[in-house]
Amino acid sequence: MADRAYKTVARRVGLAVGAMALVVGALPDVAVAVRGDVPAVPEWCAAVTVPGHRVDCGALERPLVTGKPELGTVGVSYAVVRHSAPGTAAGTVAVNPGGPGEVAIGKAELFALGLGDLLKDHDLLLVDPRGTGRSERIPCGVGDAEYRFGTRARQRAAVERCAENLGPKAAGYTTAATADDIDAVRARIGVRQLSLYGLSYGTYLMPVYAARHPERVRSLVLSGAYPHEFDPLARPSAQAVSLALRRVCERGAPAACDGKRAVKDLATAAARLRARPMTVPITTEHGSYQVKFTEGKLANLLYEAASREVGMAPDEPSLLGDLPHALHRFAKGDTAPLRALVKEDGATGSTEDQAPYIAVVCNDYRTAWDKRAPKDVRRRQYRAALKGAAPGAHGAFSAKGFTEGPTDGGDVCVGWPRRSAPEPKLSLPDVPVLVLSGDLDANTPDANGKAAAGQFRDSRFFSVRNTGHVPEMELSGCVTGVSTRFLRTGAPGDTSCLRALPPIAVRPVHD
């Protein structure tokens, strides 16, 4: 469920946001909020501008770990984009963009653009989770590129180093802590209830908020969703990879590719990389890396990277649309097209510290082992779980190969310090819930979205045709129109456009 989509979508949407700013007119005034009990003017607030709206900013000091004052506090920053119409706001929408570890405040214009007319009479609340953006950093010394490009063994070692460097402060990075931070901000700004809008990891966070503060929840929208009781071996995602390949071939231009052939080529590529990985040099603006491209890296490319931005610009080339061609050439012995896709995807690597990502994932996510067990026992339990996976359960991949792909799953957290007890099951409020999934998304596929909707008594689930991870990425306004209508009225209204979005372009496959 890793989510790096907003780093890339912001580049494309930035032009649209800029054009919108010119149309709307002058930049808004910026109001001042407070930090703790002492008046303060956050210097960064002047940069948070949303045309046509006032923006209020502030920060709170929060306990790093509840019940352990000796570990100190952490600063949590927020911004409120105020509604543009006169009078009192009809409601407040709190948005989390995912990650874990994605910033919210820095995307204020992007979210305002997506919510559109809803912000005429609704306020928008953005809280940067502890350790990210404008909130206080608690680094652990593991960078994004090191973690993302490393082998699975190096990723496991990085996780253990992150835990060692954080020490007892690692317990400050949890979904529950972030949920409580959001509620503390809610109380500070004087709002009785929130409408919660979670994207990707936000679909894990927002139900935790709802369980911990049920009386404060008006409704939820969960997009690119997965349930708390998700499969720790990621079998729905593995199966969705093959399904996405078949669908893009079936829906693309006639004779562009054959879905069955694409899945067969994928199985061939996975088997060859399992036997003999290839080395791919990747250059980012932060440095150059020699990536050992394994079956697991191939899984990550197809399950995570290929799901990003699908449907944003359906007529333009995309990683998912180019994959049938690249996989077929690889099966024929030509590695160049696949290498080119790996290099292009890798060029977005960064140096950001991964503490907010690693610690939340390893503290909170479900695993195939008992978190209370010693490390050697965990390893044996994990190997047994892989061995017990049914043949074909991971689609075109081996069980071991696919589970080495997710940077937030498999055995990556096997060396994280033990927990004293498992997380309790969520007790969720009976409020209206809308769940959206892209039907080409292998990161959080339809199967996970349906399971996420099943956590609630009053939920509606929709699969959005020809879109990938977080279907709001499509730019026609169809998906955001449905979600904002639901936030305003509690009902999705006409959803016919969700089934009518155009297929993505597919590069023709030739022998």
Buried (B, 14 or more C-beta within 10 A) or exposed (E): BBBBBBBBBBEBBEEEBEEBBEEBEEBBEBBEBBBEEEEBBBEBBEBBBBBBBBBBBBBBBBBBBBEEEEBEBBBBBBBBBBBBEEEEBEBBBBBBBBBBBBBBBBBBBBBBBBBEEBBBBBBBBBBBBBBBBBBBBBBBBBBBBBBBBBBBEEBBBBBBBBBEBBEEBBBBBBBBBBBBBBBBBBEBBEBEBBBBBBBBBBBBBBBBBBBBBEEBBBBBBBBBBBBBEBBBBBBBBBBBBBBBBBBBBEBBEEEBBBBEBBBBBBBBBBBBBBEEBBEBEBEBEEEEBEBBBBBBBBBBBBBBBBBBBBBBBBEEEBBBBBBBBBBBBBBEEEBEBBBEBBBBBBEBBBEBBBBBBBBBBBBBBBBBBEBEEEBEEBBEBBBEBBEEBEEEBBBBBBBBBBBBBBBBBBBBBBBBBEBEEEBEEBEBBEBBBBBBBBBBBBBBBBBBBBBBBEBBEEBBBBBBBBBBBBBBBBBEBBBBBBBBBBBBEBEBEEBEBBEEBEBBBBBEBEE
